[in-house]
Amino acid sequence: MASRPHQLEHLLPKPTSIASPRTRVSLDGARTMCPSMRSSVYPELVIRDQEGRIDGVRYDELAPMLLNEVQKQQRKMAAQDEHSAAQDSEIRQLKQQLTYMHAALVKLQTKDDLVAQR
């Protein structure tokens, strides 16, 4: 099953009123989306009966998809962290160079002032 991360967010229930006919409320109060809403996003996750009516959802297929997306996000975050660390290191080096250059400039200005006084 092809991963479509931009569509995974559509599987998550959005805050709605309890009276909404497209959501169900479980005993613990959590909202879930009805299978017909999932079928518009991932039709391959919906189980249909012989007449084509929605009979359920293939939750066993959903978990690997979500895990795959979480792993992709973790890899992306690790790459961003690595990039950020490299940038931090470069900034530290540039600050050191700037400090050195500033000190050298002050030293040159002092020598220039001495030469001008003679």
C-alpha positions in Angstrom: 0.0 0.0 0.0 1.5 3.3 -1.0 2.1 5.8 1.7 0.4 9.2 1.3 1.5 11.2 4.3 -0.5 14.3 3.3 -3.6 12.1 3.5 -2.8 10.5 6.9 -3.8 13.6 8.7 -7.3 13.3 7.3 -7.7 10.0 9.2 -7.4 11.8 12.5 -10.7 12.9 14.0 -11.2 16.7 14.0 -13.0 18.3 17.0 -16.7 18.2 16.3 -19.9 18.2 18.2 -20.9 14.9 19.8 -24.1 15.0 17.8 -22.2 14.8 14.5 -23.5 11.8 12.5 -20.0 11.2 11.0 -18.3 10.6 14.3 -18.8 8.0 17.0 -18.2 8.4 20.7 -16.7 5.4 22.5 -17.3 4.5 26.1 -14.2 6.3 27.2 -15.4 9.5 25.4 -12.9 9.4 22.6 -14.1 10.3 19.1 -13.4 8.1 16.2 -14.2 8.6 12.5 -16.8 6.4 10.9 -15.5 4.1 8.1 -17.2 6.1 5.4 -15.0 9.1 6.2 -11.9 6.8 6.0 -13.0 5.4 2.7 -12.8 8.8 1.0 -9.1 9.1 2.1 -7.9 5.5 1.9 -10.4 3.4 0.2 -8.1 0.3 0.5 -8.5 0.4 4.3 -12.3 0.0 4.1 -13.9 -3.5 4.3 -17.0 -3.8 2.2 -19.7 -6.5 2.2 -20.9 -8.3 -0.9 -23.3 -5.4 -1.7 -20.5 -2.8 -1.5 -21.7 -1.4 1.8 -19.0 -0.4 4.3 -18.6 -3.2 6.8 -15.4 -2.1 8.7 -11.9 -0.7 8.6 -8.6 -2.6 8.2 -6.9 -1.3 11.3 -4.2 -3.9 10.8 -3.2 -2.0 7.6 -3.3 1.4 9.3 -0.8 0.7 12.0 2.2 0.0 9.6 1.3 3.1 7.6 1.4 5.3 10.7 4.6 3.6 12.0 6.2 4.3 8.6 5.3 7.9 8.7 6.5 8.3 12.3 9.9 6.7 11.3 10.1 9.1 8.3 9.5 12.0 10.7 12.2 10.7 13.1 14.7 10.4 10.3 13.9 13.9 9.1 14.2 15.3 12.6 17.6 13.6 13.0 18.8 15.1 9.8 17.6 18.5 10.8 19.3 18.1 14.2 22.6 17.1 12.4 22.3 20.1 10.1 21.6 22.4 13.0 24.6 21.1 14.9 26.8 21.7 11.8 25.5 25.2 11.6 26.2 25.9 15.3 29.7 24.7 14.8 30.2 26.9 11.8 28.8 29.9 13.7 31.2 29.3 16.6 34.2 29.1 14.2 33.0 32.3 12.4 32.7 34.1 15.8 36.2 33.0 16.7 37.5 34.3 13.4 35.7 37.6 13.9 37.2 38.0 17.3 40.7 37.3 16.0 40.2 39.7 13.0 38.9 42.4 15.4 41.9 42.0 17.6 44.2 42.2 14.6 42.5 45.3 13.4 42.8 47.0 16.8 46.5 46.1 16.8 46.9 47.6 13.3 45.1 50.8 14.2 47.4 51.2 17.2 50.5 50.8 15.0 49.0 53.3 12.5 48.4 55.8 15.3 52.0 55.4 16.4 53.3 56.0 12.9 51.1 59.0 12.5 52.4 60.5 15.7 56.0 60.4 14.5 
